[in-house]
Amino acid sequence: MPLESEAVSGPVVVLLVDDEIQVLNLLRHCLLKQQVYQVLTASSGEEALAFSRNSCTRLDIVVTDIDMGKMSGIDLYQHLRRERPETAVLFMSGTSGRFREALPPGRLLTKPFSLQDFVSTVAEEVLKQKSKLWESCIDDTPERRATGWRPQQQAANPPTALTSSYPAQPPLPWLP
Protein backbone atom coordinates (compact mmCIF):
# COMPACT_ATOMS: atom_id res chain seq x y z
CA MET A 1 0.00 0.00 0.00
CA PRO A 2 1.55 3.34 -1.00
CA LEU A 3 2.01 5.87 1.72
CA GLU A 4 2.72 8.87 -0.50
CA SER A 5 0.14 11.37 -1.68
CA GLU A 6 -1.28 14.72 -0.80
CA ALA A 7 -4.73 13.22 -0.30
CA VAL A 8 -4.37 12.64 3.45
CA SER A 9 -1.86 14.83 5.24
CA GLY A 10 -0.65 15.32 8.77
CA PRO A 11 -0.05 12.60 11.28
CA VAL A 12 -2.46 9.70 11.43
CA VAL A 13 -3.25 9.25 15.12
CA VAL A 14 -3.14 5.60 16.21
CA LEU A 15 -4.02 4.31 19.66
CA LEU A 16 -2.44 0.88 20.23
CA VAL A 17 -4.00 -1.19 23.01
CA ASP A 18 -2.42 -4.41 24.25
CA ASP A 19 -1.67 -5.82 27.70
CA GLU A 20 1.66 -7.19 26.46
CA ILE A 21 4.15 -4.32 26.76
CA GLN A 22 6.68 -5.93 24.39
CA VAL A 23 4.03 -6.18 21.67
CA LEU A 24 3.00 -2.56 22.25
CA ASN A 25 6.60 -1.35 21.95
CA LEU A 26 7.32 -3.38 18.81
CA LEU A 27 4.15 -2.26 17.02
CA ARG A 28 4.66 1.36 18.10
CA HIS A 29 8.20 1.37 16.74
CA CYS A 30 7.04 -0.28 13.52
CA LEU A 31 4.45 2.45 12.90
CA LEU A 32 6.77 5.30 13.90
CA LYS A 33 9.29 4.13 11.29
CA GLN A 34 6.67 4.92 8.63
CA GLN A 35 6.88 8.64 9.55
CA VAL A 36 3.15 9.04 8.99
CA TYR A 37 1.77 8.09 12.39
CA GLN A 38 1.47 9.66 15.80
CA VAL A 39 1.29 6.60 18.05
CA LEU A 40 -0.31 6.54 21.48
CA THR A 41 -0.34 3.42 23.64
CA ALA A 42 -2.50 1.95 26.38
CA SER A 43 -1.85 -1.29 28.25
CA SER A 44 -5.53 -2.04 28.96
CA GLY A 45 -8.99 -1.39 27.62
CA GLU A 46 -9.75 0.72 30.69
CA GLU A 47 -6.70 2.92 30.08
CA ALA A 48 -7.63 3.36 26.41
CA LEU A 49 -11.23 4.25 27.26
CA ALA A 50 -10.12 6.75 29.91
CA PHE A 51 -7.80 8.39 27.38
CA SER A 52 -10.57 8.52 24.78
CA ARG A 53 -12.99 10.11 27.22
CA ASN A 54 -10.55 12.60 28.75
CA SER A 55 -8.70 13.74 25.65
CA CYS A 56 -9.64 15.98 22.77
CA THR A 57 -7.05 14.23 20.60
CA ARG A 58 -8.45 12.96 17.32
CA LEU A 59 -8.11 9.19 17.00
CA ASP A 60 -7.99 7.96 13.42
CA ILE A 61 -7.69 4.30 14.38
CA VAL A 62 -7.60 2.17 17.50
CA VAL A 63 -5.69 -1.09 17.14
CA THR A 64 -6.67 -3.31 20.03
CA ASP A 65 -5.96 -6.79 21.29
CA ILE A 66 -9.18 -8.69 21.94
CA ASP A 67 -8.29 -10.73 25.01
CA MET A 68 -7.16 -8.39 27.81
CA GLY A 69 -7.78 -8.22 31.56
CA LYS A 70 -11.09 -6.75 32.73
CA MET A 71 -12.13 -5.00 29.52
CA SER A 72 -11.82 -6.89 26.24
CA GLY A 73 -11.11 -5.23 22.93
CA ILE A 74 -14.73 -5.92 21.98
CA ASP A 75 -15.98 -4.07 25.07
CA LEU A 76 -13.67 -1.16 24.18
CA TYR A 77 -15.03 -1.20 20.61
CA GLN A 78 -18.63 -0.96 21.87
CA HIS A 79 -17.79 2.14 23.91
CA LEU A 80 -15.87 3.71 21.03
CA ARG A 81 -18.74 3.14 18.56
CA ARG A 82 -20.99 5.26 20.80
CA GLU A 83 -18.44 7.90 21.75
CA ARG A 84 -16.18 8.16 18.68
CA PRO A 85 -18.03 6.66 15.70
CA GLU A 86 -15.58 8.26 13.25
CA THR A 87 -12.68 6.19 14.62
CA ALA A 88 -11.68 3.01 12.80
CA VAL A 89 -11.02 -0.08 14.93
CA LEU A 90 -8.69 -2.94 14.06
CA PHE A 91 -8.65 -6.08 16.20
CA MET A 92 -5.71 -8.37 16.82
CA SER A 93 -5.62 -11.59 18.77
CA GLY A 94 -3.86 -14.88 19.10
CA THR A 95 -6.86 -16.46 20.84
CA SER A 96 -9.79 -15.12 18.84
CA GLY A 97 -11.66 -18.44 18.76
CA ARG A 98 -13.85 -17.79 21.77
CA PHE A 99 -14.46 -14.18 20.71
CA ARG A 100 -15.02 -14.76 16.98
CA GLU A 101 -18.83 -14.87 17.21
CA ALA A 102 -18.84 -11.62 19.20
CA LEU A 103 -16.58 -9.75 16.76
CA PRO A 104 -18.20 -6.71 15.18
CA PRO A 105 -17.61 -5.99 11.51
CA GLY A 106 -14.03 -5.02 10.88
CA ARG A 107 -10.59 -6.39 10.42
CA LEU A 108 -8.96 -9.04 12.57
CA LEU A 109 -5.23 -9.61 12.52
CA THR A 110 -4.52 -13.08 13.89
CA LYS A 111 -1.28 -13.31 15.85
CA PRO A 112 1.35 -14.02 14.83
CA PHE A 113 1.34 -11.64 11.87
CA SER A 114 4.18 -10.04 9.97
CA LEU A 115 5.07 -6.43 10.66
CA GLN A 116 4.55 -5.69 6.96
CA ASP A 117 1.01 -7.10 7.16
CA PHE A 118 0.41 -5.01 10.28
CA VAL A 119 1.54 -1.75 8.68
CA SER A 120 -0.39 -2.32 5.45
CA THR A 121 -3.57 -3.35 7.28
CA VAL A 122 -3.45 -0.25 9.50
CA ALA A 123 -2.99 1.94 6.40
CA GLU A 124 -5.87 0.21 4.58
CA GLU A 125 -8.23 0.62 7.53
CA VAL A 126 -7.35 4.31 7.96
CA LEU A 127 -7.89 4.98 4.26
CA LYS A 128 -11.17 3.08 4.29
CA GLN A 129 -12.39 5.14 7.26
CA LYS A 130 -11.20 8.43 5.73
CA SER A 131 -13.02 7.53 2.49
CA LYS A 132 -16.25 6.90 4.44
CA LEU A 133 -15.90 10.28 6.15
CA TRP A 134 -15.13 11.96 2.84
CA GLU A 135 -18.20 10.40 1.22
CA SER A 136 -20.41 11.57 4.08
CA CYS A 137 -19.07 15.11 3.63
CA ILE A 138 -20.01 15.24 -0.03
CA ASP A 139 -23.37 13.53 0.29
CA ASP A 140 -25.00 15.78 -2.30
CA THR A 141 -28.69 14.90 -1.91
CA PRO A 142 -31.78 17.05 -2.49
CA GLU A 143 -32.47 16.91 1.25
CA ARG A 144 -29.05 18.36 2.07
CA ARG A 145 -29.35 20.99 -0.67
CA ALA A 146 -32.71 22.06 0.81
CA THR A 147 -30.83 23.04 3.98
CA GLY A 148 -28.52 25.33 1.99
CA TRP A 149 -25.60 22.90 2.00
CA ARG A 150 -23.37 22.89 -1.09
CA PRO A 151 -20.52 20.49 -1.88
CA GLN A 152 -17.00 21.85 -1.79
CA GLN A 153 -15.60 22.01 -5.31
CA GLN A 154 -12.01 21.21 -4.28
CA ALA A 155 -12.95 17.77 -2.91
CA ALA A 156 -12.62 15.89 -6.18
CA ASN A 157 -11.29 12.53 -5.00
CA PRO A 158 -11.40 10.56 -1.77
CA PRO A 159 -8.10 10.02 0.02
CA THR A 160 -5.99 7.28 -1.49
CA ALA A 161 -2.78 7.35 0.52
CA LEU A 162 -1.13 8.70 3.63
CA THR A 163 1.60 11.32 3.90
CA SER A 164 3.34 13.23 6.62
CA SER A 165 4.91 16.64 6.76
CA TYR A 166 6.90 15.67 9.85
CA PRO A 167 10.68 15.42 9.54
CA ALA A 168 12.20 11.96 9.43
CA GLN A 169 13.16 10.53 12.80
CA PRO A 170 16.19 8.28 13.21
CA PRO A 171 15.40 4.69 14.19
CA LEU A 172 15.77 3.71 17.80
CA PRO A 173 19.16 2.01 18.17
CA TRP A 174 17.97 -0.92 20.30
CA LEU A 175 15.19 -2.05 17.97
CA PRO A 176 15.55 -3.63 14.50
C-alpha positions, 0 to 999 in steps of 0.5 A: 500500500503506498504511503505517498500522496497529498490526499491525506496529510498530517499525522495519522493518530493511532491508539495501540491497546495491548496488555503485552508491553513488548508487543506494544513497543514493537508495534509502536516502533514499527508504525513510527518508522513509517513517519506518517503516524502519531502513536499513542499506547495503552496497556488495557482497555480501561486505560484506552477508554479513559484516554478517549474520554478525557482527551480531545485528541483525534483518534484515526484508528484504534488497534486493540488486542481482543483478550485483555484483563477486565475490559476486552477489545470488543468491550472497548469497541462498543464504547468507542462506537458510541463515543467516537463513531468516526474512529476506525477499529482494528482487532488483533488476537492470538486467541480469537476463537472464543471471541469470533462470534462476538466480533463486530464488523471489521478487520482481525489480525490473527497473531502471529502476523508479519510487521509488513502485514500489520503496517499495510492493514493499518494503512488500509483501515485508515484509508477506508475510514477516511473515504467513508468520512469523505463520502459523508461530507459530499453527500450531495442529496436534495435533502441536504441541498434544501438546507442550503448545504453545497458540496466543496468544489475542491474535494474531487477525489477521496483520500488514497494514501497517507503522507506526513509533513513531519521530519524523518526521525532516526530509528531507535538504536535498540530495535531492528 
